Amino acid sequence: MRRPARLPVRAALAATLTGLLVATTGVVLAVGGSSTLAAEDATASYPVSSAVAAKRSTNPVTPGDFTGYGFDQCLTPDQAKMNRWLARSPFLAVGIYISGKSRACRSQPNLTPTWVATQLRKGWRLLPITLGPQASCQPRFPRYSDDVRIDPRPGTGTYGRAYRMGVAEAETTVVDAQALGIVAGSTLWYDLEGYDSKNTHCRESALRFLSGWTVRIRELGYVSGVYSSAGSGIRDLDNARVDRPGMYVMPDRIWVARWDGKANTSTSYLRPDGWLPGGRVKQYQGGHDETWGGVRINIDRNFLDVGHGSIAAAELRCGGVRLDLRAFRAIRRAAAPTAGSRLQVKALQCLLKEKGLYQGSVTGRYNKRTVRAARTWQATHSLRVSDNWSRPSWMSLLGDGSRTLLKYGSAGEGVRRLQRALNAAVPTAKLTVSGVFGATTDRALKTYQSRVGHAASGVATAATWRAFSVGKRRR
């Protein structure tokens, strides 16, 4: 991973972390299970969680519930680049370096509260990263004269100095997060670069540091995340979780650096039950250039499955009429009704009723009222006007609504509209209308985009919705 700059407003906001108190024995015992550690840490004073004056913000918790693709880069991209990548790339999450003296990109001119609020409003999921003190046996650190390593001295055997360093880094990170408008409940990630796991003091002090980080991050109202190499930090955390339960405090979420090219959250370095469900991110490809919308950025690629994953609220329409059909077929006025055709007509009547064009009951009969409403829709949407209802007419009606930008990981009403429209446009798609944009929706959308002559990006843009609105099926 890469490393970006301490914010100039930190000193001002640090004043909000007032009301110091001495850490209690009970808290430290919960961390290390050791009265010796409790005594060793009893001289340290920490800000009281309730005294934190969090920056007032209407921003949502980030990343929230999400399954999809993300990227991270040393330097936070400017707004123009973010806009282009939102519209063209597969990514919907972005890692940003908000804190830590060990970052490579200490100057972050684009990273402001306005930038954060804008990305969240547009639908980006943010992964705020801290790169501070690194393991004592990490050969590439310290980078700067004011940079330090995690103290490897065991003291009385509990690595209390390392623990207190983790606490301090958590407090600094929360100040920086609040300065940017990153609200409580969001996940804050500590970047612990790879190290020599065979070095006992190096390994144990790093684990104790992460315990301090996690305890304090939670106390301050945030969710603890840890990024590290699969073969060192992540494996050591997993081994401690299983082999020494209670010895260390485990982070709520992990971010695995394993460059195996597989867009999932699995690795052989990690047991299959750890941090599941909803507690994993994997960096599956290291630094490389990617170009989307004419904008090139050097990035790492990630796959996220956090919280409950991308979810869509349940939907009830027209008293329970089934709209989530896997196929939308042409309806002919003279055709004899069947059970299947009645389902299609009920869906049509419901949708036309919601548009204010059909005033009758939802019966499943393709009657005169339904035909009149159908013809009105066709006439007002530049479609061929007929007593029959065609696939292009389905596409126009099913896709009608806000032209929301959607991609892998999106969820909600807009995705349902997209999935229904694709089932009408690409009969072989047979998508389950779940409201969650996953791999099958991505493939179906790319197929449709190729057929109508659009770039097969897998991103539903305004151009995609316009094609649906006129019932376009071929270029």
Disulfide bonds with the S-S distance in Angstrom:
Cys74-Cys105 1.78
Cys137-Cys202 2.06
Cys318-Cys350 1.98
